[in-house]
Amino acid sequence: GRSLNSVNSNKFLQSGGRSGRPGSGVDGGGGGGSSRFGSCLTPSSFLKKQQASSGSPMSGRAFNNKGHKNEKKNNKDAEPKRVLKGDEKAQLLKKLTPAQFRVTQEKITERPYSNKFYKHWDRGVYSCVLCGEALFLSHTKYDSGSGWPAFYDIISWDKVTLKQDLSHVGANLLLLMCNPSLARTEVSCATCNSHIGHVFDDGPKPTGQRFCVNSTSLMFFTADGEQIDLE
């Protein structure tokens, strides 16, 4: 069926361009020291660094995934930001499959390599599976080798919110102090707050960004505006 907000996806199809695989990203790694704790930050310096780059959820239009401010382009024709109301979101949640609910609402990462959009190269738009907000154009998709769909750019930073994610290291502060690169940046849909994936700074040119995305959090519209379900 068509998405409740498929119109948002179709708007961006004209700028979709060609699909391609520019370069290959590499999963972010940990860091290490020459001695057991030689390269670790001190607790005070580590906490100051984390506070400077995290805190409350960051708006993508104001910060990139390193916590630096982005240049905000003037766009008088930009549409006002749409945010789902509670009752509207509740109705949409009922339409999700169990797998879609686990990924978008419980932030469970899907299995790599076997997900539906990892090796998908058709021309079109990838949108949020819950609200239909258009997020990624096919010509920014590339094979990062990670096992998940990867994009080097997003349609607009206003489409997402960013938040520091330390869930994968638990309460192991010492591990994080010795390996600050383990801190990840979560990407969520700004309209409905659904979990999309994470963004890293090891992507290809021209942006250097790698949006590592769960296929389950997306739906795809062709250049003709037709929704394609690969499942």
C-alpha positions in Angstrom: 0.0 0.0 0.0 1.0 3.6 -0.3 2.5 5.4 2.7 0.5 7.9 4.6 3.2 10.4 3.7 4.4 9.1 0.4 4.0 12.6 -1.1 7.0 13.6 0.9 9.0 10.9 -0.8 7.9 11.8 -4.3 8.9 15.4 -3.9 12.6 14.4 -3.9 12.6 12.0 -6.8 13.4 14.7 -9.3 16.7 15.3 -7.6 17.4 11.5 -7.2 20.0 11.3 -10.0 21.7 8.0 -10.7 22.2 5.2 -8.2 25.8 4.4 -7.5 28.4 3.0 -5.2 31.0 5.7 -4.8 33.8 4.2 -2.7 33.7 1.9 0.2 33.3 2.8 3.8 35.0 1.0 6.7 33.4 0.2 10.1 34.7 2.4 12.8 37.2 0.8 15.1 38.3 1.2 18.7 41.7 2.7 19.5 44.4 1.4 21.6 47.4 2.4 23.5 51.0 1.2 23.8 50.4 0.2 27.4 47.4 -1.1 29.3 46.1 2.3 30.3 48.7 4.6 28.7 46.5 6.2 26.2 43.4 6.6 28.4 41.9 10.0 29.1 41.7 11.0 32.8 38.2 10.7 34.2 37.8 14.5 34.4 39.1 15.2 30.9 36.9 12.4 29.5 33.8 13.6 31.1 34.4 17.2 30.0 34.9 15.9 26.4 31.7 13.9 26.5 29.7 16.8 28.0 30.9 19.1 25.3 29.8 16.8 22.5 26.6 15.2 24.0 24.1 16.3 26.6 20.7 16.7 25.3 19.7 15.3 21.9 21.4 17.3 19.1 19.5 18.7 16.2 21.1 17.6 12.9 20.7 21.1 11.4 22.9 22.6 14.2 25.5 19.9 14.7 27.2 17.2 12.8 28.1 13.8 14.4 31.4 15.2 15.9 29.4 17.9 17.8 30.6 20.7 15.5 28.2 23.3 14.2 27.2 22.9 10.6 26.7 25.8 8.2 23.0 26.4 8.0 22.0 27.3 4.4 19.3 29.9 3.9 16.3 28.3 2.3 13.3 30.6 2.2 11.3 27.8 0.5 12.0 25.2 3.2 8.8 23.5 4.5 8.0 23.8 8.2 9.2 20.9 10.3 6.5 18.3 10.8 6.2 16.5 14.1 3.7 13.7 14.7 1.2 14.1 17.4 0.8 11.4 20.0 -2.5 10.0 18.7 -1.3 10.1 15.1 1.9 8.2 16.0 -0.1 5.7 18.0 -2.2 4.8 15.0 0.8 4.4 12.8 2.6 2.1 15.3 -0.3 -0.3 15.0 0.6 -0.8 11.3 4.2 -1.9 12.0 5.3 -5.5 11.8 7.0 -7.0 14.9 10.4 -6.6 13.3 9.7 -3.0 12.3 8.6 -2.2 15.9 11.7 -3.8 17.4 14.1 -1.8 15.2 12.3 1.6 15.1 11.0 1.7 18.7 13.2 -0.7 20.7 16.4 0.2 18.8 17.3 -3.4 18.1 19.9 -3.7 15.3 18.9 -6.0 12.5 21.2 -8.8 11.2 23.8 -7.6 8.7 24.1 -8.8 5.1 20.7 -10.5 5.0 18.6 -7.3 5.2 16.5 -6.2 2.2 18.2 -3.0 1.2 21.9 -3.8 1.7 22.4 -4.8 -2.0 19.6 -2.7 -3.4 20.6 -0.2 -6.1 17.3 1.0 -7.8 16.9 4.7 -8.4 14.5 6.4 -5.9 13.9 7.6 -2.4 14.3 5.8 1.0 11.8 7.0 3.6 11.0 6.4 7.2 8.9 3.2 7.5 6.7 4.7 10.2 5.8 8.2 9.0 6.9 8.2 5.4 9.3 11.1 5.7 11.8 11.1 2.8 15.4 10.7 4.3 17.9 9.4 1.7 18.3 9.6 -2.1 19.5 6.5 -4.0 22.5 8.2 -5.6 24.0 8.8 -2.2 23.9 5.1 -1.3 27.1 3.0 -1.5 28.5 -0.3 -0.4 30.4 0.2 2.9 31.0 -3.5 3.4 29.4 -3.3 6.8 26.4 -5.5 6.0 23.9 -2.6 6.3 22.7 0.1 3.9 25.0 3.0 3.8 24.5 6.6 2.6 27.1 9.4 2.4 24.5 12.1 2.7 20.9 12.8 3.8 18.2 14.8 2.0 18.3 17.4 4.8 19.7 17.5 8.3 16.3 18.8 9.4 15.0 15.3 8.7 16.8 13.7 11.6 17.9 14.2 15.2 21.3 13.1 16.5 22.0 11.8 20.0 25.1 10.2 21.5 24.7 6.5 22.0 26.7 4.6 24.6 24.4 1.6 24.9 26.8 -0.8 23.4 29.5 -0.2 26.1 27.1 -0.4 29.0 28.5 1.1 32.2 32.1 0.4 31.3 33.4 3.9 31.7 37.1 2.7 31.7 36.6 1.1 28.3 35.1 4.3 26.9 37.9 6.4 28.4 40.5 4.2 26.7 38.6 4.1 23.4 36.7 7.4 22.9 35.9 6.3 19.3 33.4 3.7 20.7 31.0 6.6 21.4 28.4 6.4 18.5 25.9 8.9 17.2 22.3 7.6 16.9 20.2 8.8 14.0 16.4 9.1 14.5 13.6 10.5 12.3 12.9 14.0 13.4 9.2 13.6 12.5 8.3 10.5 14.5 11.4 9.8 16.6 11.9 6.3 15.1 15.3 4.8 15.3 17.0 4.8 11.9 20.6 3.8 12.6 23.9 5.6 13.3 26.2 8.1 11.6 30.0 7.9 11.5 32.7 10.1 10.0 34.5 7.5 7.9 32.4 7.8 4.8 33.5 8.7 1.3 33.8 12.2 -0.3 32.2 14.7 -0.7 30.7 14.5 2.9 32.9 12.1 4.8 29.7 10.8 6.5 28.5 7.2 6.7 24.9 6.8 7.6 24.7 3.1 8.7 21.0 2.4 8.5 18.6 -0.5 9.3 16.7 -1.7 6.2 13.8 -2.4 8.5 13.5 1.3 9.4 13.0 2.2 5.7 10.7 1.9 2.8 11.6 2.6 -0.8 9.8 4.6 -3.6 10.9 4.3 -7.2 11.6 7.2 -9.5 7.9 6.8 -10.6 6.6 7.2 -7.1 5.8 3.5 -6.6 6.4 1.9 -3.3 8.4 -1.3 -3.6 8.3 -4.0 -0.9 11.2 -6.4 -1.2 10.0 -8.7 1.5 
